[in-house]
Amino acid sequence: MDLMVFVAIGALTSLAFAWTMFNRVHRHSEGTDQMIKISHAIRKGASAYLKRQYKGVGAFFAVVFVILFSLSFLGYLNRFIPFAFLTGGFFSALSGFIGMKTATMANDRTACAAQKGLNNGLQVAFSAGSVMGFVVVGLGLLDISLWYFFLRYFWYANIEVIKDEAILIQHITSNMLTFGMGASCMALFARVGGGIFTKAADVGADLVGKVEAGIPEDDPRNPAVIADNVGDNVGDVAGMGADLYESYVGSILSSSALAVSAGLGAKGMAVPMLVAALGIIASIFGTFFVKTKEKATQKTLLKSLRLGTYISAFSIAVISYFLVSYLLPQHIGVFLSVISGLVAGALIGFTTEYYTSDTYKPTKALSETSETGSATVIIGGLSLGMSSTVWPVVIIGVAVLISFFACGGDVSNALSFNRGLYGIGVAAVSMLSTLGITLATDAYGPIADNAGGIAEMAGLGEEVRERTDALDSLGNTTAATGKGFAIGSAALTALALIAAYIAEIKTLAPDVSLNLNITNPPVLVGLFIGAMIPFLFAALTMDAVGKAAQSIVHEVRRQFKSIKGILEGTGEPDYEACVDLCTRSSQSLMILPAILAVVVPIVVGLVLGVNGVAGFLAGTTITGFTLAIMMSNAGGAWDNAKKHIEAGNLGGKGSDNHKAAVVGDTVGDPFKDTSGPAINILIKLTSMVAIVFAALTIHFHIF
């Protein structure tokens, strides 16, 4: 029996579980008429945003498809690449769309459930987050399975030239790897566009509402409050779903492609795919352990979510031993690669939690800097973010060394070297193998955040607001942890993709001169350009948030002045105006950063050749990883420092300390929700583009 049948079964199991969770959430009450009205306004705004975004992205995909099809017609690309590009983008968009629809359906239901108890609210929000998590992994494996069966049993079945199993697997994995470019492009648009939307609304709402007008967060008098809630869904749910979808399929496909050059054949190709499929079962098992008691502390709530993810990771560790022993008994070191990836993921999650949660010293110390004003809050946050990069870099470095040498990696032997690279790819897959439950804890965050906003606007009472605040604060930490996890997995995936790029060059042109010595001028120049790109990308996305936020600030100020009785609660704010402003701004301002990520690798290849591209990818990965960690953790710490003060510490809400912390949080918003998370897509997309256009680079380059 073809082992890929079990991968397809895993995909269908994941989608069936997601459907079960969706129905579980849907059965809960939406609450009062006011709660339903607010929730529907959020739903309407999110749907309008996605509709406009998909139109723009659809035009981009159509143009790129024509370019790819023309190049394939001329013989510079494989004929499957244009179609693989479309399917990758489609499934990535679909995963984000389903997750966002579920999240906007669950926000008022979570608030309503919180009226009955803390655990009730947690269960609804986590179940809705589970839909996101298991849709992503289910659609990812479904896309892989469909392409595999089509290529193996239909396209290549009757071609006499390809009868050797190793050559057949090489053709299949090479073709399948390219659909990751479509997934990466879609993820970048979703992350950047959604990030600009959500942070423009958030910054605008905070600066005018909290700082200038002195009204609470999620106050219905603030015209930007609905746009802020919409942004949580289009950025942190739809954007995160598309982001981790492309990480997931990218890691699986790159490691499967490396199995061929490592001499491990069909069984080596099957291992990462089966680890991912078994990870779905382990993740489903882990979800049953997520529960809490009334009046639980933040540490208790974190423990309940962490328990589910740890049980899932332990389960896949046990199962993978028997899997590797059965398929690759001569290469049991692959099992150690699995373990290194799982441990690295858990450790990165913990270090992110340590630096961003207000239950630990760094964020508490950051909140205390508010006593001397907003400037020291900003300085402290930047310092915290920079220092927080140390341990993730060490963890990834150790994981790379363990996974490389455990699989028999040896730099003096080509075959052994490729086996070591395969081990790194397997470590990336194992880190993402429990993505179903890991993403569920991440997607839970914006749902809880929206539930708190609805509870505030609908006037559900202090006890309910305390519960939703507890869930929201937990969501801030899980969201920060999820971003750290996504960035860490992106680093390992990018390393595997760079190795896959080099393997692709050797396959397309065995006689090409590969000189990756750092003193080789094209490599060195490529390194410099690659190291600069994440900073330029971050600058463009930060500037985009600033420009979009300015338009919201002016609009909110205009409404406060022109709409009579708005601050007294007798006038009705024009919520739709702010939603429309954010939508139009995000769609126009996301174009330049997205095009940059696609065009620069091609230009570098045409100028510096294959060696320059390798240097470029290495530079982008190294600085992109550290910059993304710094921005994400600094932003998360600023956010939770503000929450720490709002909980009644250092003067509480409305104090000078609180106002200083709000300014810090405002700076941190685009750090953690726009630029930081989007950089991890950038480092994978550049690798995918380099692989797709490898033949073009070989035939046309200056140096």
PyMOL commands that set and color helices and strands:
alter all, ss='L'
color gray80, all
select helices_A, chain A and resi 4-26+33-73+81-114+118-155+165-177+179-213+225-261+265-287+298-327+329-331+333-356+361-372+374-387+390-406+414-432+435-457+462-508+521-562+575-589+591-646+656-692+694-699
alter helices_A, ss='H'
color red, helices_A
deselect
rebuild
show_as cartoon
